Amino acid sequence: MLETSDPTGKTNVVEGFYFTLLNEILEAHGQMRLVQIGAHAGNQNDPLFRFIKTTFPKFPDKCKAVLVEPIPRHFRELRATYADCPGVYFANVAIAENNEPKTIWSLRDDVDPAAHGFPPWFTQLSSFNPGRVNLLEEITPEMRDFLKQNTIPGLVRCSTFEALLESFRMEQVELIVIDVEGYELEILKTIDFETAPPQFLIFEYALFDAETKQACEKLLSENHYSQMDISGDTVCFLDFAGPVIFTPLLDDRGNGRRAERSES
C-alpha cells in the first residue's frame, strides 16, 4: 500500500475506493470489527485513516479496530494519530507463526529521511526480510545506499493472530488489512479460515514473486474467497459477503482484476 508519488491523483482515487468500500461493509453488516497488521503511523497513505477518523466517532457502538505495529517509534505515532478516536485499540507486536521475538530490519530511529532529501515513506519499509531494500525497483542508487547504510536489525515482540484476537476479545472480524513488506503469505497461513473467517481481506502483493502470488490466490480460493487486484493490493471477499458491495464499486472503477475462485 505504498505510494512513492502521486502525479495523477492515483492515491486519492484508491483512498476514495477504500473509504466507500469500508462504509458499504459497515452498512451491510451493521458493524465494523477490523484488524490492521502493519499500521505504521496510521496517517501515511493509509487505506483506513479517513474511515477511522470520520466514521468511528459517528458509530462508537458499532466500530472496533485493533491496529498492530511492532516498531516502537511508529507505534507511538500511531497512538497519537488515533488518540481521539473511540473504539481503536493498539498492539505493539508483530504478527508471526509463534509468540517468540523475531528480528526485524527497519530504518534507524534517529534518521529522518526527509531531512536528507529522501521520501518520508522510507520509514515504512520495516521487514523481516533483510534484503527488502534490494526489492525496491523504483529508487535511485543514492536512495538505495541511504537505506542500506541506515537500516538496522532489532528484536520485536511477536504474537500469533489467534492470540491477538483472544487478547482483544474479538471472536469474529469483518476485515483484516495486511501490509508487512512481503510477509503477507506467512500471516495468511496462520489465519483460522475454518472457525472464524474474516468477511473481507486486503493485503499488499507488490513485493511478491509469481510463485508467492499464486500461493496466496490458491490459499484464499480454497477458502472460498473471490479476489481482485487494485493498485498493488489484493481485495478478497467471501462469496456470500461481497457481490452486493463490490459490483457497483467495480463498475465505477472498471480496473479490478478478478481472480478465479476454486469450486472445491
C-alpha beads as a LAMMPS data file, in Angstrom:
LAMMPS data file: protein, C-alpha beads

264 atoms
263 bonds

1 atom types
1 bond types

-500.0 500.0 xlo xhi
-500.0 500.0 ylo yhi
-500.0 500.0 zlo zhi

Masses

1 110.0

Atoms # bond

1 1 1 0.000 0.000 0.000
2 1 1 2.969 2.158 -0.722
3 1 1 2.700 5.227 -2.929
4 1 1 6.040 6.713 -3.981
5 1 1 4.481 9.609 -5.853
6 1 1 1.065 10.776 -6.976
7 1 1 1.355 12.802 -10.183
8 1 1 -2.131 11.839 -11.415
9 1 1 -4.122 11.777 -8.195
10 1 1 -3.952 7.972 -8.008
11 1 1 -3.653 7.959 -4.214
12 1 1 -6.879 9.929 -3.859
13 1 1 -8.701 7.548 -6.200
14 1 1 -7.572 4.477 -4.254
15 1 1 -8.324 6.144 -0.919
16 1 1 -11.806 7.011 -2.159
17 1 1 -12.395 3.423 -3.241
18 1 1 -11.450 2.056 0.174
19 1 1 -13.434 4.704 2.036
20 1 1 -16.543 3.784 0.048
21 1 1 -15.881 0.058 0.430
22 1 1 -15.454 0.252 4.222
23 1 1 -18.614 2.277 4.669
24 1 1 -20.523 -0.192 2.483
25 1 1 -19.284 -3.068 4.652
26 1 1 -20.388 -1.215 7.791
27 1 1 -23.819 -0.556 6.345
28 1 1 -24.254 -4.126 5.085
29 1 1 -23.101 -5.835 8.298
30 1 1 -24.279 -3.306 10.863
31 1 1 -20.850 -3.210 12.498
32 1 1 -17.171 -2.994 11.670
33 1 1 -14.583 -5.032 13.537
34 1 1 -11.238 -4.791 11.833
35 1 1 -7.597 -5.670 12.369
36 1 1 -4.794 -3.823 10.609
37 1 1 -1.427 -5.608 10.620
38 1 1 1.422 -3.236 9.804
39 1 1 -0.331 0.021 10.679
40 1 1 2.849 2.166 10.814
41 1 1 1.935 5.709 11.986
42 1 1 -1.583 5.431 10.605
43 1 1 -1.542 8.604 8.518
44 1 1 0.796 7.978 5.571
45 1 1 -1.145 6.727 2.524
46 1 1 -3.154 4.535 4.857
47 1 1 -6.343 2.935 3.448
48 1 1 -8.092 3.049 6.838
49 1 1 -7.148 6.532 8.047
50 1 1 -10.046 8.520 6.619
51 1 1 -12.602 5.857 7.517
52 1 1 -11.461 5.501 11.144
53 1 1 -11.098 9.240 11.729
54 1 1 -14.504 10.151 10.291
55 1 1 -16.705 7.079 10.780
56 1 1 -15.637 5.661 14.153
57 1 1 -16.686 8.795 16.104
58 1 1 -20.127 8.633 14.444
59 1 1 -20.747 4.976 15.335
60 1 1 -18.743 4.244 18.513
61 1 1 -21.031 1.350 19.455
62 1 1 -20.637 -0.351 16.055
63 1 1 -16.921 0.045 15.311
64 1 1 -13.830 -1.573 16.797
65 1 1 -10.302 -1.669 15.402
66 1 1 -7.100 -3.328 16.565
67 1 1 -4.069 -1.672 14.958
68 1 1 -0.828 -3.651 15.032
69 1 1 2.614 -2.038 14.715
70 1 1 5.856 -3.616 16.017
71 1 1 8.303 -0.684 15.717
72 1 1 8.112 1.375 18.973
73 1 1 8.685 4.732 17.273
74 1 1 5.868 4.196 14.780
75 1 1 3.671 2.687 17.474
76 1 1 3.884 5.905 19.499
77 1 1 2.982 7.910 16.389
78 1 1 0.105 5.541 15.679
79 1 1 -1.393 6.044 19.129
80 1 1 -1.133 9.806 18.691
81 1 1 -2.800 9.639 15.270
82 1 1 -5.920 7.975 16.667
83 1 1 -5.868 9.352 20.218
84 1 1 -9.266 10.992 19.732
85 1 1 -10.977 8.013 18.085
86 1 1 -13.269 5.755 20.134
87 1 1 -13.095 2.017 19.623
88 1 1 -9.458 1.944 18.490
89 1 1 -7.025 -0.379 20.273
90 1 1 -3.310 -0.851 19.749
91 1 1 -0.851 -3.763 19.836
92 1 1 2.906 -3.142 19.830
93 1 1 3.783 -6.546 18.334
94 1 1 4.451 -8.216 15.013
95 1 1 2.158 -10.997 13.858
96 1 1 4.045 -14.218 13.236
97 1 1 3.810 -18.014 13.383
98 1 1 4.510 -18.045 17.122
99 1 1 4.918 -15.728 20.106
100 1 1 8.731 -15.749 20.106
101 1 1 10.640 -12.489 19.416
102 1 1 11.894 -12.047 15.848
103 1 1 14.496 -9.872 14.180
104 1 1 13.124 -7.091 12.014
105 1 1 15.087 -4.666 9.818
106 1 1 13.994 -1.039 9.945
107 1 1 15.289 2.486 9.492
108 1 1 17.160 3.857 12.494
109 1 1 15.008 5.898 14.866
110 1 1 17.385 8.862 14.775
111 1 1 17.255 9.165 10.981
112 1 1 14.665 11.316 9.240
113 1 1 14.775 10.529 5.506
114 1 1 13.044 13.807 4.633
115 1 1 15.868 15.738 6.300
116 1 1 18.260 14.087 3.835
117 1 1 16.078 14.817 0.838
118 1 1 14.512 11.372 0.632
119 1 1 10.818 10.346 0.702
120 1 1 9.092 10.006 4.106
121 1 1 7.816 6.555 3.091
122 1 1 11.342 5.203 3.651
123 1 1 10.198 4.768 7.267
124 1 1 7.521 2.312 6.057
125 1 1 9.948 -0.377 4.880
126 1 1 10.401 -2.373 8.112
127 1 1 10.606 -6.047 7.216
128 1 1 11.544 -9.498 8.459
129 1 1 13.460 -9.798 5.176
130 1 1 16.962 -8.309 5.495
131 1 1 17.082 -7.973 1.702
132 1 1 13.926 -5.872 1.484
133 1 1 15.866 -2.860 0.150
134 1 1 17.060 -4.901 -2.827
135 1 1 13.451 -5.474 -3.912
136 1 1 12.833 -1.775 -4.484
137 1 1 12.869 -1.143 -8.222
138 1 1 11.710 2.473 -8.265
139 1 1 14.605 4.058 -6.335
140 1 1 17.887 5.625 -7.386
141 1 1 21.330 4.272 -6.416
142 1 1 21.631 7.147 -3.899
143 1 1 18.355 6.131 -2.261
144 1 1 19.442 2.501 -2.075
145 1 1 22.770 3.440 -0.500
146 1 1 20.992 5.607 2.094
147 1 1 18.657 2.771 3.056
148 1 1 21.434 0.202 3.278
149 1 1 23.532 2.480 5.470
150 1 1 20.686 3.322 7.848
151 1 1 18.640 0.110 8.066
152 1 1 19.464 -1.903 11.169
153 1 1 18.193 -5.136 12.781
154 1 1 16.295 -5.227 16.059
155 1 1 14.215 -7.663 18.079
156 1 1 10.439 -7.133 18.268
157 1 1 7.761 -8.868 20.293
158 1 1 5.535 -11.203 18.322
159 1 1 2.074 -12.666 18.639
160 1 1 0.101 -15.182 16.657
161 1 1 -3.041 -13.846 15.028
162 1 1 -5.145 -16.134 17.189
163 1 1 -3.533 -14.817 20.380
164 1 1 -4.087 -11.245 19.204
165 1 1 -7.815 -11.829 18.728
166 1 1 -8.071 -13.516 22.117
167 1 1 -6.308 -10.667 23.897
168 1 1 -8.761 -8.130 22.467
169 1 1 -11.811 -10.416 22.759
170 1 1 -12.565 -10.406 19.060
171 1 1 -14.178 -13.688 18.122
172 1 1 -15.034 -12.518 14.605
173 1 1 -13.840 -9.702 12.345
174 1 1 -15.309 -8.200 9.213
175 1 1 -11.978 -7.039 7.778
176 1 1 -8.259 -7.775 8.030
177 1 1 -5.758 -5.441 6.347
178 1 1 -2.161 -6.677 5.992
179 1 1 0.813 -4.610 4.830
180 1 1 4.024 -6.209 6.107
181 1 1 6.573 -5.767 3.323
182 1 1 6.499 -9.240 1.814
183 1 1 5.478 -11.343 4.836
184 1 1 1.781 -11.362 3.946
185 1 1 1.588 -15.000 2.853
186 1 1 3.110 -16.241 6.115
187 1 1 0.455 -14.346 8.083
188 1 1 -2.366 -15.540 5.843
189 1 1 -1.294 -19.123 6.537
190 1 1 -1.887 -18.593 10.281
191 1 1 -5.481 -17.345 9.976
192 1 1 -8.166 -19.820 11.009
193 1 1 -10.372 -19.744 7.926
194 1 1 -12.442 -22.702 9.127
195 1 1 -13.649 -21.438 12.503
196 1 1 -13.822 -17.664 12.126
197 1 1 -13.077 -16.489 8.577
198 1 1 -12.992 -12.721 8.075
199 1 1 -15.602 -11.457 5.647
200 1 1 -13.032 -9.331 3.809
201 1 1 -9.244 -9.255 3.444
202 1 1 -6.945 -6.639 1.938
203 1 1 -3.218 -7.293 1.580
204 1 1 -0.319 -5.854 -0.381
205 1 1 1.160 -8.089 -3.072
206 1 1 3.612 -5.628 -4.658
207 1 1 6.674 -7.486 -3.339
208 1 1 5.505 -10.975 -4.306
209 1 1 7.178 -13.073 -6.947
210 1 1 4.886 -15.084 -9.213
211 1 1 5.110 -18.181 -7.014
212 1 1 4.101 -16.314 -3.842
213 1 1 1.253 -14.539 -5.619
214 1 1 -0.083 -17.854 -6.898
215 1 1 0.223 -19.435 -3.445
216 1 1 -1.856 -16.604 -1.935
217 1 1 -4.504 -16.903 -4.618
218 1 1 -4.666 -20.677 -4.143
219 1 1 -4.955 -20.444 -0.339
220 1 1 -7.745 -17.890 -0.489
221 1 1 -9.589 -19.540 -3.348
222 1 1 -9.609 -22.843 -1.459
223 1 1 -11.184 -20.991 1.452
224 1 1 -13.978 -19.600 -0.764
225 1 1 -12.705 -16.057 -1.297
226 1 1 -13.058 -14.193 -4.547
227 1 1 -10.222 -11.775 -5.248
228 1 1 -9.445 -8.663 -7.224
229 1 1 -6.260 -6.632 -7.561
230 1 1 -6.302 -2.860 -7.137
231 1 1 -3.177 -0.692 -7.218
232 1 1 -0.787 -3.209 -5.653
233 1 1 -3.336 -4.650 -3.213
234 1 1 -5.457 -7.775 -3.370
235 1 1 -9.006 -7.301 -2.066
236 1 1 -10.707 -10.556 -1.068
237 1 1 -14.253 -11.343 -0.013
238 1 1 -16.246 -14.420 0.899
239 1 1 -18.694 -15.095 -1.900
240 1 1 -21.768 -14.559 0.264
241 1 1 -20.352 -11.307 1.693
242 1 1 -19.086 -9.443 -1.318
243 1 1 -21.121 -9.287 -4.534
244 1 1 -23.684 -6.691 -3.454
245 1 1 -20.892 -4.417 -2.204
246 1 1 -18.309 -4.990 -4.920
247 1 1 -20.397 -4.952 -8.077
248 1 1 -21.116 -1.191 -8.085
249 1 1 -17.565 -0.393 -6.976
250 1 1 -16.085 -2.457 -9.782
251 1 1 -18.450 -0.873 -12.290
252 1 1 -17.364 2.556 -11.079
253 1 1 -13.615 1.901 -11.240
254 1 1 -13.558 -0.676 -14.016
255 1 1 -9.975 -1.801 -13.395
256 1 1 -10.130 -4.527 -10.765
257 1 1 -8.645 -7.864 -11.836
258 1 1 -10.880 -10.683 -10.638
259 1 1 -9.156 -13.932 -9.696
260 1 1 -10.851 -17.255 -10.272
261 1 1 -12.326 -18.990 -7.255
262 1 1 -11.991 -22.698 -6.644
263 1 1 -15.269 -24.603 -6.635
264 1 1 -13.913 -27.265 -4.292

Bonds

1 1 1 2
2 1 2 3
3 1 3 4
4 1 4 5
5 1 5 6
6 1 6 7
7 1 7 8
8 1 8 9
9 1 9 10
10 1 10 11
11 1 11 12
12 1 12 13
13 1 13 14
14 1 14 15
15 1 15 16
16 1 16 17
17 1 17 18
18 1 18 19
19 1 19 20
20 1 20 21
21 1 21 22
22 1 22 23
23 1 23 24
24 1 24 25
25 1 25 26
26 1 26 27
27 1 27 28
28 1 28 29
29 1 29 30
30 1 30 31
31 1 31 32
32 1 32 33
33 1 33 34
34 1 34 35
35 1 35 36
36 1 36 37
37 1 37 38
38 1 38 39
39 1 39 40
40 1 40 41
41 1 41 42
42 1 42 43
43 1 43 44
44 1 44 45
45 1 45 46
46 1 46 47
47 1 47 48
48 1 48 49
49 1 49 50
50 1 50 51
51 1 51 52
52 1 52 53
53 1 53 54
54 1 54 55
55 1 55 56
56 1 56 57
57 1 57 58
58 1 58 59
59 1 59 60
60 1 60 61
61 1 61 62
62 1 62 63
63 1 63 64
64 1 64 65
65 1 65 66
66 1 66 67
67 1 67 68
68 1 68 69
69 1 69 70
70 1 70 71
71 1 71 72
72 1 72 73
73 1 73 74
74 1 74 75
75 1 75 76
76 1 76 77
77 1 77 78
78 1 78 79
79 1 79 80
80 1 80 81
81 1 81 82
82 1 82 83
83 1 83 84
84 1 84 85
85 1 85 86
86 1 86 87
87 1 87 88
88 1 88 89
89 1 89 90
90 1 90 91
91 1 91 92
92 1 92 93
93 1 93 94
94 1 94 95
95 1 95 96
96 1 96 97
97 1 97 98
98 1 98 99
99 1 99 100
100 1 100 101
101 1 101 102
102 1 102 103
103 1 103 104
104 1 104 105
105 1 105 106
106 1 106 107
107 1 107 108
108 1 108 109
109 1 109 110
110 1 110 111
111 1 111 112
112 1 112 113
113 1 113 114
114 1 114 115
115 1 115 116
116 1 116 117
117 1 117 118
118 1 118 119
119 1 119 120
120 1 120 121
121 1 121 122
122 1 122 123
123 1 123 124
124 1 124 125
125 1 125 126
126 1 126 127
127 1 127 128
128 1 128 129
129 1 129 130
130 1 130 131
131 1 131 132
132 1 132 133
133 1 133 134
134 1 134 135
135 1 135 136
136 1 136 137
137 1 137 138
138 1 138 139
139 1 139 140
140 1 140 141
141 1 141 142
142 1 142 143
143 1 143 144
144 1 144 145
145 1 145 146
146 1 146 147
147 1 147 148
148 1 148 149
149 1 149 150
150 1 150 151
151 1 151 152
152 1 152 153
153 1 153 154
154 1 154 155
155 1 155 156
156 1 156 157
157 1 157 158
158 1 158 159
159 1 159 160
160 1 160 161
161 1 161 162
162 1 162 163
163 1 163 164
164 1 164 165
165 1 165 166
166 1 166 167
167 1 167 168
168 1 168 169
169 1 169 170
170 1 170 171
171 1 171 172
172 1 172 173
173 1 173 174
174 1 174 175
175 1 175 176
176 1 176 177
177 1 177 178
178 1 178 179
179 1 179 180
180 1 180 181
181 1 181 182
182 1 182 183
183 1 183 184
184 1 184 185
185 1 185 186
186 1 186 187
187 1 187 188
188 1 188 189
189 1 189 190
190 1 190 191
191 1 191 192
192 1 192 193
193 1 193 194
194 1 194 195
195 1 195 196
196 1 196 197
197 1 197 198
198 1 198 199
199 1 199 200
200 1 200 201
201 1 201 202
202 1 202 203
203 1 203 204
204 1 204 205
205 1 205 206
206 1 206 207
207 1 207 208
208 1 208 209
209 1 209 210
210 1 210 211
211 1 211 212
212 1 212 213
213 1 213 214
214 1 214 215
215 1 215 216
216 1 216 217
217 1 217 218
218 1 218 219
219 1 219 220
220 1 220 221
221 1 221 222
222 1 222 223
223 1 223 224
224 1 224 225
225 1 225 226
226 1 226 227
227 1 227 228
228 1 228 229
229 1 229 230
230 1 230 231
231 1 231 232
232 1 232 233
233 1 233 234
234 1 234 235
235 1 235 236
236 1 236 237
237 1 237 238
238 1 238 239
239 1 239 240
240 1 240 241
241 1 241 242
242 1 242 243
243 1 243 244
244 1 244 245
245 1 245 246
246 1 246 247
247 1 247 248
248 1 248 249
249 1 249 250
250 1 250 251
251 1 251 252
252 1 252 253
253 1 253 254
254 1 254 255
255 1 255 256
256 1 256 257
257 1 257 258
258 1 258 259
259 1 259 260
260 1 260 261
261 1 261 262
262 1 262 263
263 1 263 264
